[in-house]
């Protein structure tokens, strides 16, 4: 099960970084743990690096259960992380200190999904009450 991006996914983020479509974004992390303590060790490093690149955790919550989805779609945690740009995300993902903690991430995660979402200039959660026209 995937816990890291494919080379194509990395290349897509790198192509956005610094380009005309670069801007604030929110990465929605969906994590299923194999070893939560190992992931916590990775998280300590990731938090330091996140602050260095100008990002911040907007929201973090344990998942209580899956309402829609099956088996492999089960996750333990949801973490929303704001970045000032795709370039900042790429900077975090390629940071030497964070790469040094990679084994903790691999040991800690059984499955992960990382969804790139639109972000606002300021790190806020927005759009929790979407306009009805968006759903037809």
N, CA and C atoms as an extended XYZ file, in Angstrom:
408
Properties=species:S:1:pos:R:3:atomname:S:1:resname:S:1:resid:I:1 pbc="F F F"
N         0.848       -1.185        0.000 N   UNK     1
C         0.000        0.000        0.000 CA  UNK     1
C         0.888        1.241        0.000 C   UNK     1
N         0.458        2.286       -0.665 N   UNK     2
C         1.325        3.460       -0.803 CA  UNK     2
C         1.502        4.229        0.505 C   UNK     2
N         2.742        4.661        0.730 N   UNK     3
C         3.030        5.565        1.849 CA  UNK     3
C         3.896        6.741        1.393 C   UNK     3
N         4.344        6.697        0.132 N   UNK     4
C         5.159        7.772       -0.414 CA  UNK     4
C         4.677        8.102       -1.829 C   UNK     4
N         4.953        9.320       -2.286 N   UNK     5
C         4.530        9.691       -3.644 CA  UNK     5
C         5.328        8.931       -4.701 C   UNK     5
N         4.707        8.761       -5.856 N   UNK     6
C         5.408        8.170       -6.992 CA  UNK     6
C         6.322        9.236       -7.608 C   UNK     6
N         7.276        8.839       -8.426 N   UNK     7
C         8.107        9.838       -9.120 CA  UNK     7
C         7.263       10.812       -9.950 C   UNK     7
N         6.178       10.323      -10.539 N   UNK     8
C         5.313       11.190      -11.332 CA  UNK     8
C         4.610       12.228      -10.456 C   UNK     8
N         4.183       11.821       -9.267 N   UNK     9
C         3.529       12.756       -8.339 CA  UNK     9
C         4.520       13.815       -7.855 C   UNK     9
N         5.743       13.410       -7.598 N   UNK    10
C         6.777       14.371       -7.188 CA  UNK    10
C         7.044       15.356       -8.329 C   UNK    10
N         7.170       14.836       -9.538 N   UNK    11
C         7.432       15.692      -10.700 CA  UNK    11
C         6.297       16.696      -10.907 C   UNK    11
N         5.058       16.274      -10.680 N   UNK    12
C         3.926       17.195      -10.820 CA  UNK    12
C         4.029       18.348       -9.819 C   UNK    12
N         4.356       18.038       -8.564 N   UNK    13
C         4.499       19.103       -7.558 CA  UNK    13
C         5.661       20.025       -7.918 C   UNK    13
N         6.754       19.456       -8.396 N   UNK    14
C         7.907       20.280       -8.771 CA  UNK    14
C         7.580       21.175       -9.962 C   UNK    14
N         6.726       20.706      -10.865 N   UNK    15
C         6.363       21.535      -12.021 CA  UNK    15
C         5.461       22.700      -11.622 C   UNK    15
N         4.692       22.536      -10.569 N   UNK    16
C         3.819       23.609      -10.069 CA  UNK    16
C         4.635       24.636       -9.283 C   UNK    16
N         5.609       24.140       -8.502 N   UNK    17
C         6.407       24.993       -7.617 CA  UNK    17
C         7.100       26.108       -8.388 C   UNK    17
N         6.846       27.338       -7.951 N   UNK    18
C         7.484       28.493       -8.558 CA  UNK    18
C         6.884       28.937       -9.875 C   UNK    18
N         5.893       28.204      -10.377 N   UNK    19
C         5.266       28.546      -11.647 CA  UNK    19
C         4.074       29.457      -11.459 C   UNK    19
N         3.382       29.774      -12.553 N   UNK    20
C         2.255       30.704      -12.488 CA  UNK    20
C         1.067       30.178      -11.673 C   UNK    20
N         0.952       28.867      -11.531 N   UNK    21
C        -0.154       28.298      -10.753 CA  UNK    21
C         0.220       28.024       -9.301 C   UNK    21
N         1.440       28.398       -8.908 N   UNK    22
C         1.859       28.172       -7.523 CA  UNK    22
C         1.157       29.169       -6.618 C   UNK    22
N         0.834       28.720       -5.441 N   UNK    23
C         0.186       29.576       -4.458 CA  UNK    23
C        -0.145       28.772       -3.222 C   UNK    23
N        -0.842       29.380       -2.283 N   UNK    24
C        -1.164       28.690       -1.041 CA  UNK    24
C        -1.947       27.402       -1.301 C   UNK    24
N        -1.662       26.416       -0.493 N   UNK    25
C        -2.380       25.156       -0.609 CA  UNK    25
C        -2.506       24.489        0.749 C   UNK    25
N        -3.449       23.572        0.823 N   UNK    26
C        -3.638       22.743        2.007 CA  UNK    26
C        -3.433       21.308        1.571 C   UNK    26
N        -2.591       20.608        2.289 N   UNK    27
C        -2.385       19.186        2.049 CA  UNK    27
C        -3.185       18.439        3.112 C   UNK    27
N        -4.100       17.607        2.649 N   UNK    28
C        -4.905       16.799        3.551 CA  UNK    28
C        -4.251       15.425        3.634 C   UNK    28
N        -3.724       15.132        4.807 N   UNK    29
C        -3.029       13.871        5.062 CA  UNK    29
C        -3.996       12.868        5.680 C   UNK    29
N        -4.108       11.692        5.079 N   UNK    30
C        -4.893       10.592        5.624 CA  UNK    30
C        -3.900        9.485        5.951 C   UNK    30
N        -3.795        9.123        7.217 N   UNK    31
C        -2.778        8.165        7.647 CA  UNK    31
C        -3.379        6.943        8.314 C   UNK    31
N        -2.861        5.784        7.944 N   UNK    32
C        -3.137        4.543        8.678 CA  UNK    32
C        -1.790        4.067        9.220 C   UNK    32
N        -1.747        3.827       10.525 N   UNK    33
C        -0.469        3.540       11.171 CA  UNK    33
C        -0.202        2.055       11.341 C   UNK    33
N         1.058        1.733       11.195 N   UNK    34
C         1.588        0.419       11.551 CA  UNK    34
C         2.225        0.540       12.941 C   UNK    34
N         2.946        1.664       13.145 N   UNK    35
C         3.638        1.926       14.410 CA  UNK    35
C         3.511        3.428       14.717 C   UNK    35
N         2.477        3.806       15.480 N   UNK    36
C         2.267        5.242       15.760 CA  UNK    36
C         3.463        5.923       16.430 C   UNK    36
N         4.211        5.204       17.262 N   UNK    37
C         5.373        5.810       17.924 CA  UNK    37
C         6.452        6.173       16.904 C   UNK    37
N         6.658        5.321       15.916 N   UNK    38
C         7.642        5.623       14.870 CA  UNK    38
C         7.197        6.856       14.080 C   UNK    38
N         5.900        6.921       13.757 N   UNK    39
C         5.414        8.083       13.010 CA  UNK    39
C         5.526        9.361       13.855 C   UNK    39
N         5.342        9.245       15.147 N   UNK    40
C         5.486       10.417       16.029 CA  UNK    40
C         6.919       10.949       15.985 C   UNK    40
N         7.903       10.053       15.898 N   UNK    41
C         9.297       10.503       15.779 CA  UNK    41
C         9.495       11.270       14.472 C   UNK    41
N         8.910       10.769       13.399 N   UNK    42
C         8.948       11.493       12.124 CA  UNK    42
C         8.226       12.836       12.262 C   UNK    42
N         7.079       12.832       12.924 N   UNK    43
C         6.282       14.038       13.090 CA  UNK    43
C         7.010       15.153       13.816 C   UNK    43
N         7.858       14.805       14.783 N   UNK    44
C         8.636       15.828       15.497 CA  UNK    44
C         9.548       16.574       14.530 C   UNK    44
N        10.196       15.845       13.664 N   UNK    45
C        11.087       16.464       12.672 CA  UNK    45
C        10.258       17.247       11.661 C   UNK    45
N         9.170       16.646       11.172 N   UNK    46
C         8.334       17.300       10.169 CA  UNK    46
C         7.776       18.626       10.683 C   UNK    46
N         7.427       18.685       11.959 N   UNK    47
C         6.899       19.920       12.543 CA  UNK    47
C         7.948       21.031       12.521 C   UNK    47
N         9.186       20.688       12.863 N   UNK    48
C        10.268       21.694       12.820 CA  UNK    48
C        10.485       22.205       11.397 C   UNK    48
N        10.534       21.282       10.447 N   UNK    49
C        10.787       21.663        9.061 CA  UNK    49
C         9.599       22.460        8.513 C   UNK    49
N         8.389       22.061        8.873 N   UNK    50
C         7.191       22.772        8.434 CA  UNK    50
C         7.245       24.234        8.864 C   UNK    50
N         7.637       24.483       10.096 N   UNK    51
C         7.756       25.864       10.578 CA  UNK    51
C         8.804       26.630        9.781 C   UNK    51
N         9.907       25.963        9.453 N   UNK    52
C        10.984       26.614        8.694 CA  UNK    52
C        10.529       27.054        7.306 C   UNK    52
N         9.644       26.267        6.677 N   UNK    53
C         9.211       26.621        5.316 CA  UNK    53
C         7.980       27.520        5.320 C   UNK    53
N         7.502       27.891        6.514 N   UNK    54
C         6.386       28.826        6.619 CA  UNK    54
C         5.012       28.189        6.656 C   UNK    54
N         4.941       26.878        6.832 N   UNK    55
C         3.657       26.192        6.897 CA  UNK    55
C         3.198       25.988        8.332 C   UNK    55
N         1.990       25.427        8.456 N   UNK    56
C         1.499       25.102        9.791 CA  UNK    56
C         0.354       24.098        9.719 C   UNK    56
N         0.218       23.341       10.792 N   UNK    57
C        -0.892       22.396       10.899 CA  UNK    57
C        -2.145       23.197       11.222 C   UNK    57
N        -3.179       23.030       10.394 N   UNK    58
C        -4.451       23.712       10.620 CA  UNK    58
C        -5.361       22.909       11.539 C   UNK    58
N        -5.311       21.598       11.348 N   UNK    59
C        -6.273       20.755       12.040 CA  UNK    59
C        -5.747       19.334       12.054 C   UNK    59
N        -5.970       18.641       13.169 N   UNK    60
C        -5.549       17.246       13.308 CA  UNK    60
C        -6.588       16.542       14.153 C   UNK    60
N        -7.040       15.395       13.687 N   UNK    61
C        -8.034       14.649       14.455 CA  UNK    61
C        -7.900       13.159       14.186 C   UNK    61
N        -8.076       12.355       15.233 N   UNK    62
C        -8.134       10.910       15.006 CA  UNK    62
C        -9.454       10.559       14.325 C   UNK    62
N        -9.417        9.547       13.486 N   UNK    63
C       -10.611        9.083       12.791 CA  UNK    63
C       -11.359        8.130       13.727 C   UNK    63
N       -12.641        8.374       13.921 N   UNK    64
C       -13.468        7.539       14.794 CA  UNK    64
C       -14.054        6.341       14.056 C   UNK    64
N       -14.175        6.432       12.743 N   UNK    65
C       -14.729        5.339       11.959 CA  UNK    65
C       -14.921        5.767       10.524 C   UNK    65
N       -15.105        4.792        9.649 N   UNK    66
C       -15.339        5.057        8.233 CA  UNK    66
C       -16.827        4.920        7.950 C   UNK    66
N       -17.419        5.961        7.419 N   UNK    67
C       -18.849        5.962        7.114 CA  UNK    67
C       -19.079        5.531        5.667 C   UNK    67
N       -18.243        6.012        4.745 N   UNK    68
C       -18.306        5.599        3.345 CA  UNK    68
C       -16.910        5.112        2.978 C   UNK    68
N       -16.815        3.884        2.526 N   UNK    69
C       -15.527        3.314        2.158 CA  UNK    69
C       -15.384        1.938        2.781 C   UNK    69
N       -14.382        1.236        2.301 N   UNK    70
C       -14.156       -0.126        2.766 CA  UNK    70
C       -12.684       -0.363        3.031 C   UNK    70
N       -12.391       -1.416        3.750 N   UNK    71
C       -11.059       -1.962        3.966 CA  UNK    71
C        -9.903       -1.011        3.867 C   UNK    71
N        -9.307       -0.926        2.667 N   UNK    72
C        -8.097       -0.124        2.517 CA  UNK    72
C        -8.358        1.373        2.626 C   UNK    72
N        -9.613        1.793        2.620 N   UNK    73
C        -9.944        3.210        2.764 CA  UNK    73
C       -10.059        3.630        4.225 C   UNK    73
N        -9.720        2.742        5.139 N   UNK    74
C        -9.752        3.049        6.572 CA  UNK    74
C        -8.459        3.793        6.940 C   UNK    74
N        -8.620        4.869        7.712 N   UNK    75
C        -7.474        5.641        8.176 CA  UNK    75
C        -7.593        5.897        9.664 C   UNK    75
N        -6.460        6.210       10.308 N   UNK    76
C        -6.416        6.453       11.751 CA  UNK    76
C        -6.432        7.933       12.107 C   UNK    76
N        -5.878        8.772       11.235 N   UNK    77
C        -5.722       10.203       11.505 CA  UNK    77
C        -5.958       11.008       10.236 C   UNK    77
N        -6.456       12.229       10.423 N   UNK    78
C        -6.564       13.216        9.348 CA  UNK    78
C        -5.825       14.461        9.825 C   UNK    78
N        -4.940       14.962        8.972 N   UNK    79
C        -4.148       16.144        9.326 CA  UNK    79
C        -4.206       17.109        8.141 C   UNK    79
N        -4.693       18.325        8.372 N   UNK    80
C        -4.731       19.363        7.347 CA  UNK    80
C        -3.547       20.304        7.587 C   UNK    80
N        -2.690       20.433        6.576 N   UNK    81
C        -1.471       21.242        6.705 CA  UNK    81
C        -1.476       22.321        5.627 C   UNK    81
N        -1.315       23.579        6.056 N   UNK    82
C        -1.281       24.723        5.146 CA  UNK    82
C         0.162       25.035        4.768 C   UNK    82
N         0.366       25.321        3.481 N   UNK    83
C         1.668       25.752        2.964 CA  UNK    83
C         1.462       27.058        2.210 C   UNK    83
N         2.415       27.984        2.285 N   UNK    84
C         2.265       29.235        1.545 CA  UNK    84
C         2.358       29.035        0.031 C   UNK    84
N         2.916       27.895       -0.395 N   UNK    85
C         3.068       27.627       -1.826 CA  UNK    85
C         3.452       26.166       -2.039 C   UNK    85
N         3.321       25.729       -3.285 N   UNK    86
C         3.807       24.396       -3.642 CA  UNK    86
C         5.324       24.346       -3.491 C   UNK    86
N         5.983       25.477       -3.765 N   UNK    87
C         7.433       25.537       -3.594 CA  UNK    87
C         7.826       25.253       -2.141 C   UNK    87
N         7.042       25.763       -1.191 N   UNK    88
C         7.325       25.502        0.221 CA  UNK    88
C         7.142       24.018        0.538 C   UNK    88
N         6.117       23.392       -0.055 N   UNK    89
C         5.914       21.957        0.153 CA  UNK    89
C         7.095       21.166       -0.399 C   UNK    89
N         7.542       21.509       -1.607 N   UNK    90
C         8.682       20.815       -2.207 CA  UNK    90
C         9.932       21.022       -1.356 C   UNK    90
N        10.095       22.229       -0.826 N   UNK    91
C        11.232       22.498        0.064 CA  UNK    91
C        11.182       21.576        1.280 C   UNK    91
N        10.000       21.422        1.873 N   UNK    92
C         9.843       20.521        3.020 CA  UNK    92
C        10.168       19.092        2.605 C   UNK    92
N         9.592       18.643        1.491 N   UNK    93
C         9.735       17.246        1.076 CA  UNK    93
C        11.171       16.870        0.727 C   UNK    93
N        11.995       17.865        0.378 N   UNK    94
C        13.374       17.594       -0.010 CA  UNK    94
C        14.378       18.051        1.048 C   UNK    94
N        13.893       18.481        2.192 N   UNK    95
C        14.757       18.961        3.272 CA  UNK    95
C        15.616       17.811        3.822 C   UNK    95
N        16.889       18.062        3.988 N   UNK    96
C        17.825       17.027        4.450 CA  UNK    96
C        17.444       16.475        5.825 C   UNK    96
N        17.019       17.345        6.741 N   UNK    97
C        16.640       16.866        8.076 CA  UNK    97
C        15.430       15.935        7.988 C   UNK    97
N        14.444       16.312        7.184 N   UNK    98
C        13.256       15.477        7.042 CA  UNK    98
C        13.586       14.157        6.339 C   UNK    98
N        14.413       14.224        5.324 N   UNK    99
C        14.820       12.991        4.641 CA  UNK    99
C        15.562       12.055        5.592 C   UNK    99
N        16.263       12.629        6.556 N   UNK   100
C        16.946       11.821        7.569 CA  UNK   100
C        15.986       11.080        8.480 C   UNK   100
N        14.746       11.553        8.563 N   UNK   101
C        13.728       10.912        9.401 CA  UNK   101
C        12.815       10.001        8.587 C   UNK   101
N        13.122        9.827        7.320 N   UNK   102
C        12.260        9.061        6.406 CA  UNK   102
C        11.966        7.654        6.912 C   UNK   102
N        12.959        6.986        7.491 N   UNK   103
C        12.742        5.610        7.949 CA  UNK   103
C        11.678        5.548        9.038 C   UNK   103
N        11.596        6.561        9.898 N   UNK   104
C        10.534        6.600       10.911 CA  UNK   104
C         9.160        6.660       10.236 C   UNK   104
N         9.066        7.439        9.165 N   UNK   105
C         7.805        7.539        8.421 CA  UNK   105
C         7.439        6.197        7.811 C   UNK   105
N         8.417        5.563        7.166 N   UNK   106
C         8.177        4.258        6.540 CA  UNK   106
C         7.795        3.207        7.576 C   UNK   106
N         8.470        3.227        8.732 N   UNK   107
C         8.155        2.274        9.804 CA  UNK   107
C         6.782        2.552       10.398 C   UNK   107
N         6.393        3.821       10.435 N   UNK   108
C         5.160        4.216       11.115 CA  UNK   108
C         3.896        4.042       10.304 C   UNK   108
N         3.994        4.197        8.992 N   UNK   109
C         2.788        4.184        8.156 CA  UNK   109
C         2.538        2.836        7.493 C   UNK   109
N         1.302        2.411        7.527 N   UNK   110
C         0.865        1.259        6.743 CA  UNK   110
C         0.315        1.742        5.400 C   UNK   110
N        -0.385        2.880        5.437 N   UNK   111
C        -0.982        3.462        4.229 CA  UNK   111
C        -1.116        4.961        4.449 C   UNK   111
N        -0.979        5.699        3.363 N   UNK   112
C        -1.156        7.149        3.431 CA  UNK   112
C        -1.778        7.647        2.137 C   UNK   112
N        -2.521        8.724        2.247 N   UNK   113
C        -3.017        9.462        1.096 CA  UNK   113
C        -2.750       10.927        1.392 C   UNK   113
N        -2.322       11.660        0.391 N   UNK   114
C        -2.030       13.077        0.547 CA  UNK   114
C        -2.749       13.800       -0.582 C   UNK   114
N        -3.744       14.601       -0.210 N   UNK   115
C        -4.579       15.290       -1.182 CA  UNK   115
C        -4.216       16.768       -1.216 C   UNK   115
N        -3.900       17.271       -2.420 N   UNK   116
C        -3.557       18.696       -2.588 CA  UNK   116
C        -4.851       19.467       -2.793 C   UNK   116
N        -5.093       20.429       -1.923 N   UNK   117
C        -6.330       21.221       -1.952 CA  UNK   117
C        -5.981       22.699       -2.097 C   UNK   117
N        -6.946       23.461       -2.581 N   UNK   118
C        -6.782       24.916       -2.676 CA  UNK   118
C        -6.583       25.483       -1.275 C   UNK   118
N        -5.738       26.477       -1.163 N   UNK   119
C        -5.528       27.165        0.100 CA  UNK   119
C        -5.687       28.660       -0.085 C   UNK   119
N        -5.914       29.349        0.987 N   UNK   120
C        -6.034       30.807        0.965 CA  UNK   120
C        -4.707       31.431        1.372 C   UNK   120
N        -4.567       32.715        1.154 N   UNK   121
C        -3.333       33.424        1.476 CA  UNK   121
C        -2.988       33.327        2.957 C   UNK   121
N        -4.006       33.263        3.788 N   UNK   122
C        -3.805       33.090        5.230 CA  UNK   122
C        -4.145       31.648        5.600 C   UNK   122
N        -3.446       31.083        6.575 N   UNK   123
C        -3.691       29.688        6.951 CA  UNK   123
C        -4.976       29.509        7.759 C   UNK   123
N        -6.082       29.374        7.058 N   UNK   124
C        -7.371       29.165        7.711 CA  UNK   124
C        -8.101       28.013        7.018 C   UNK   124
N        -8.953       27.347        7.764 N   UNK   125
C        -9.850       26.370        7.158 CA  UNK   125
C       -11.046       27.135        6.649 C   UNK   125
N       -11.317       27.004        5.369 N   UNK   126
C       -12.410       27.740        4.750 CA  UNK   126
C       -13.252       26.770        3.941 C   UNK   126
N       -14.460       27.149        3.683 N   UNK   127
C       -15.300       26.350        2.816 CA  UNK   127
C       -15.942       25.166        3.506 C   UNK   127
N       -16.089       25.246        4.821 N   UNK   128
C       -16.716       24.137        5.530 CA  UNK   128
C       -18.205       24.069        5.251 C   UNK   128
N       -18.792       25.157        4.751 N   UNK   129
C       -20.200       25.177        4.351 CA  UNK   129
C       -20.254       25.497        2.860 C   UNK   129
N       -19.990       24.487        2.000 N   UNK   130
C       -19.909       24.761        0.562 CA  UNK   130
C       -21.231       25.238       -0.010 C   UNK   130
N       -21.113       26.032       -1.058 N   UNK   131
C       -22.304       26.554       -1.729 CA  UNK   131
C       -23.066       25.405       -2.374 C   UNK   131
N       -24.401       25.391       -2.240 N   UNK   132
C       -25.206       24.296       -2.792 CA  UNK   132
C       -25.020       24.090       -4.294 C   UNK   132
N       -24.723       25.167       -5.030 N   UNK   133
C       -24.578       25.024       -6.489 CA  UNK   133
C       -23.396       24.134       -6.863 C   UNK   133
N       -22.469       23.934       -5.959 N   UNK   134
C       -21.333       23.073       -6.245 CA  UNK   134
C       -21.752       21.615       -6.350 C   UNK   134
N       -22.928       21.297       -5.829 N   UNK   135
C       -23.375       19.895       -5.815 CA  UNK   135
C       -24.575       19.667       -6.698 C   UNK   135
N       -24.830       20.587       -7.626 N   UNK   136
C       -25.841       20.417       -8.651 CA  UNK   136
C       -27.224       20.634       -8.207 C   UNK   136
